[in-house]
């Protein structure tokens, strides 16, 4: 069990940080028990959480099974962005799956026929983004899949686009003004082109 030392100095510091006054009825013993319970609960949650696998073990699959059929995979380490993109891309009437880290993204890609992947480059760093992009294109080529992989980033560095294209990115979009509508236009052209091929 975690050891937490509480005294009046600690409490005064705590309530000073939270801009509160130390209540007159604070019971140090009860507060200590509550904090210990919180710490132990967090330890248990962390122990049960799925840990990232090493890059050599990228082929390890989770127990969760994804439905079959074509879909879009959105990869971004910011939940607010994945949510925005899921809402935006859902209007194309194609399933949208989301991932917030590269190992989960690779596992999802191995399980489903994704026609499109839209990924942020900094997840959370540029290095991880390049690793994911390279791995996705490698798997697509190995399985004769024509997955369209688009990279989006807030970085204004022009050389990044060339590096992404060199690694197989089908399109590159900087998160500038009106980037969501630009992405909608890009995806609309890809999806409509795909529908025209099916009609033939």
C-alpha positions, 0 to 999 in steps of 0.5 A: 500500500502506498505511503503518504505522509500528511501534515499541516504544512502539506495541507496548507500547501495543498489548499494554497495551490487550490486557492482554498482555505484549510477547513477547520474540520479536516481529519488528517487520518480520513484524508490519508485513507482516501488518498491511499485508496486513490493511489491504489486504484490508479495503480490497479488501473495502470496494471490492467491497461494495455501496454504498447508493444515493441516495434518488433511485435507490431503483428500482435493483435488485440482480442477486439475484432473489427467488422469486415468491409472497407472503411477509413482509419483516422489516426491522431493522438488528440481525441478532439481531432479524431472526433472532428474527423469522424464526424466530417468523414461519416457524411461519406457513408463509409465506416470510420475507425479511430486510433490515437497511437501507432501500435493500435493503428497498425493492429487495426489495419491488419484486421480490416480492409481500409480503403483510406487512412488519414493520419496526423504526422506528429503522433506524438512526434514526427518520428512516430508518424514517419514510422507509421506511414512507412509501416502502413505502405509496406503492409498495403504493398505486401497485401496488394491493397490500394490503400490511400494514405493521407497525411495531415499536420500543423507543421509549416515546414515544406520539406515534410511534404516531400518526406511524406510523399517519398514514404508513399503518402498519397496526399498531404494537407497542412492544417491551415485555414479551412483545412477541414473543407479542403480534406472534405474536397480531397476525400470526395474526389477519391471516393467518387473516383472509386465509385466510378471504377465500381460502375465500370 
